Amino acid sequence: MTAPTPSSATAARTAGPAVDPAHQAFLLLRTGFTVAPIVFGLDKFLNLLTDWPGYLAPFADRLLPGTAQQAMYAVGVIEVVAGLLVAIRPRYGAPVVAAWLAGIIVNLLVLGDYYDVAVRDFGLLIGALALWRLASPARPSGADR
């Protein structure tokens, strides 16, 4: 006779957070949403990955004071701060990143040339919201009724 094996959910609960799939997902998302905004934010000062001012919609360039590159400097600072906030307090940093991505999506749609990047950023926005939910304290069942 073979002994019954516990379900994967039971095994995850008894083995601790290191093998809990939800905790692993949280760590992956937290790492990604810490590193990516910091790297992209720093690159706003270097323009190594791309010419960032080219991604600024003309109406936004006219609305904001200074040049498009100066606007990208401000964007870079905000992105680095958002990445650090995710690292330190993901419960608060994740919705900041999600809101920032929503703004980027609107800018890209208005620009009209980068629909593929806007769709990709929408997927990232969903990931940031998933991180926010994973970082939020669990409610007892029935608490939302």
Sequence and secondary structure as in RCSB ss.txt:
>XXXX:A:sequence
MTAPTPSSATAARTAGPAVDPAHQAFLLLRTGFTVAPIVFGLDKFLNLLTDWPGYLAPFADRLLPGTAQQAMYAV
GVIEVVAGLLVAIRPRYGAPVVAAWLAGIIVNLLVLGDYYDVAVRDFGLLIGALALWRLASPARPSGADR
>XXXX:A:secstr
       HHHHHHHH TTT HHHHHHHHHHHHHHHHHHHHHHHHHH  SS GGGGS HHHHHHSSS HHHHHHHH
HHHHHHHHHHHHH HHHHHHHHHHHHHHHHHHHHHH S HHHHHHHHHHHHHHHHHHHHHS    TTTT 
